[in-house]
Amino acid sequence: MLDLDTLWGDIKDGFRSEVAPTAYTTWIDTADPIKLTNHRLTIKLPSELHRDYWKRNLTQPLVEFAYEATHEDIQPVFVVEDEATNATVPREPATNAHSVSQDAKLNPKYTFDTFVIGKGNQMAHAAALVVSEEPGSMYNPLFFYGGVGLGKTHLMHAIGNKMLKDDPNTKVKYVTSEAFTNDFITAIQSKTQEQFREEYRNVDLLLVDDIQFFADKEGTQEEFFHTFNALYDDGKQIVLTSDRLPHEIPKLQDRLVSRFAWGLSVDITPPDLETRIAILRNKATADEIDIPDETLSYIASHIDSNVRELEGALARVHAYSKLMHQPISTELVATSLKSLKLDKHSSEVTIPSIQEKVAKYYHVSLADLKGKKRMKSIVMPRQIAMYLSRELTDSSLPKIGNEFGGKDHTTVIHAYDKIAEALKTDSDLQSEISNLKTEIDR
Ligand SMILES: Nc1ncnc2c1ncn2[C@@H]1O[C@H](COP(=O)(O)OP(=O)(O)OP(=O)(O)O)[C@@H](O)[C@H]1O
């Protein structure tokens, strides 16, 4: 009998020759053989979703590869690394690629190949891959949630691009929730509802981005409910994204919340340092930017909020090096990132701009945010807006109080302390504040 490492090496070789590179990185690279006893090979997998996939699709070939290597019958035993995964369990079972992508309004660059897998997104990536291979069956709808610029749209487009590549006749439709709303309103105005329905219900894959903006839009939610049902009943795949879980979206109808829970909800969290470096390295290679490794690490360690910012920093550094006629070095990056920070100051964060972003984020009116109502749903956003005003502007406490409908400066201090204290332990609040800061910085 072979030892564990040799056997696993043979099994990996077998898979390498059988499965596509993306599938290999997703399923095989993430598997960790931990024990070989009594013809039982124990394999540790990162999530339930990986275990399901292995059981359904990879067990048979694994047994065959193991037999080829040992001439013995070896059975796998799968264990999940961390039972508390970052996903909720599904409650019910749920030609010319470039131009086709463009018809479907997909970004041809957002593919599985260009997506870097890391701890914060590996579950989302794996789920996306399953859905692209078996649309409408396993995880319907598939719901991605998480902060801005973390790759939700990228993964969603990757599903569409892959399905179109596999079958160019697939009908894919990508919209933001705002575009859906606008289309719906236009259809009512021009009395073309039939056409609207035809367009949205006659697809194999419907991708709707940023559905948190459905909040408050009763009529649109009603229409979307029917669109959803029609597609779902027909076994068509639906993929949705949002900055938070469905039940956290204010004023989202209960029946939509419950339907969204029929499938799989997976969150995407900010990438760790290694993933940030890998993303930068890929991007630099794709854009043919010549940059030393240590300089990539420098950028990745300084920009940790989200991937969009990371890519922005690289583009900026590239432009700066061209402007200065100097090759990219850590020193040059340090200077250009410093000026990025200075720019942020000069683009001046103001209290009204903070109030506007916070009001929008929590779906409260500006008047309520600045007013006196004591409901928790308003008090919390108000305190957050005060906290951010103190953090991000040079305004004095009385000035901040003034901008919030003439409140006393002690109210501002109280709000600031309360949020600062809660931030120490409340991880939801931490991510909300970090999302808001990114929004405000835009
Ligand atoms: N893991 C990754 N590998 C490669 N590129 C990534 C990754 N994650 C994000 N990106 C890139 O970062 C940018 C922002 O990602 P994307 O637009 O998908 O974010 P998002 O989560 O949809 O944000 P928003 O909520 O603002 O819509 C895109 O250019 C995307 O290609």
The ligand as an SDF file (V2000), in Angstrom:
LIG
                    3D

 31 33  0  0  0  0  0  0  0  0999 V2000
  -11.1260   37.6200   -6.2460 N   0  0  0  0  0  0  0  0  0  0  0  0
  -10.9630   38.5000   -7.2380 C   0  0  0  0  0  0  0  0  0  0  0  0
  -10.0910   38.2540   -8.2350 N   0  0  0  0  0  0  0  0  0  0  0  0
   -9.9090   39.1380   -9.2350 C   0  0  0  0  0  0  0  0  0  0  0  0
  -10.5600   40.3220   -9.3270 N   0  0  0  0  0  0  0  0  0  0  0  0
  -11.4490   40.6150   -8.3700 C   0  0  0  0  0  0  0  0  0  0  0  0
  -11.6970   39.7300   -7.2720 C   0  0  0  0  0  0  0  0  0  0  0  0
  -12.6130   40.3030   -6.4750 N   0  0  0  0  0  0  0  0  0  0  0  0
  -12.9340   41.4690   -7.0380 C   0  0  0  0  0  0  0  0  0  0  0  0
  -12.2430   41.6810   -8.1640 N   0  0  0  0  0  0  0  0  0  0  0  0
  -12.2830   42.8570   -9.0350 C   0  0  0  0  0  0  0  0  0  0  0  0
  -12.6120   43.9840   -8.2150 O   0  0  0  0  0  0  0  0  0  0  0  0
  -13.4710   44.8660   -8.8940 C   0  0  0  0  0  0  0  0  0  0  0  0
  -14.7240   45.0720   -8.0710 C   0  0  0  0  0  0  0  0  0  0  0  0
  -15.4660   43.8550   -8.0260 O   0  0  0  0  0  0  0  0  0  0  0  0
  -17.0540   43.7870   -8.2410 P   0  0  0  0  0  0  0  0  0  0  0  0
  -17.5250   44.9050   -9.0890 O   0  0  0  0  0  0  0  0  0  0  0  0
  -17.4100   42.4100   -8.6500 O   0  0  0  0  0  0  0  0  0  0  0  0
  -17.5080   44.0450   -6.7450 O   0  0  0  0  0  0  0  0  0  0  0  0
  -18.9450   43.9910   -6.0760 P   0  0  0  0  0  0  0  0  0  0  0  0
  -18.8120   43.1260   -4.8910 O   0  0  0  0  0  0  0  0  0  0  0  0
  -19.9810   43.6460   -7.0810 O   0  0  0  0  0  0  0  0  0  0  0  0
  -19.1310   45.4840   -5.6020 O   0  0  0  0  0  0  0  0  0  0  0  0
  -20.4470   46.4360   -5.5870 P   0  0  0  0  0  0  0  0  0  0  0  0
  -21.2220   46.0330   -4.4010 O   0  0  0  0  0  0  0  0  0  0  0  0
  -19.8610   47.8070   -5.4590 O   0  0  0  0  0  0  0  0  0  0  0  0
  -21.1880   46.2370   -6.8680 O   0  0  0  0  0  0  0  0  0  0  0  0
  -13.7400   44.2560  -10.2510 C   0  0  0  0  0  0  0  0  0  0  0  0
  -12.8800   44.8480  -11.1910 O   0  0  0  0  0  0  0  0  0  0  0  0
  -13.4010   42.7900  -10.0660 C   0  0  0  0  0  0  0  0  0  0  0  0
  -12.9360   42.2020  -11.2590 O   0  0  0  0  0  0  0  0  0  0  0  0
  1  2  1  0
  2  3  1  0
  2  7  2  0
  3  4  2  0
  4  5  1  0
  5  6  2  0
  6  7  1  0
  6 10  1  0
  7  8  1  0
  8  9  2  0
  9 10  1  0
 10 11  1  0
 11 12  1  0
 11 30  1  0
 12 13  1  0
 13 14  1  0
 13 28  1  0
 14 15  1  0
 15 16  1  0
 16 17  2  0
 16 18  1  0
 16 19  1  0
 19 20  1  0
 20 21  2  0
 20 22  1  0
 20 23  1  0
 23 24  1  0
 24 25  2  0
 24 26  1  0
 24 27  1  0
 28 29  1  0
 28 30  1  0
 30 31  1  0
M  END
$$$$
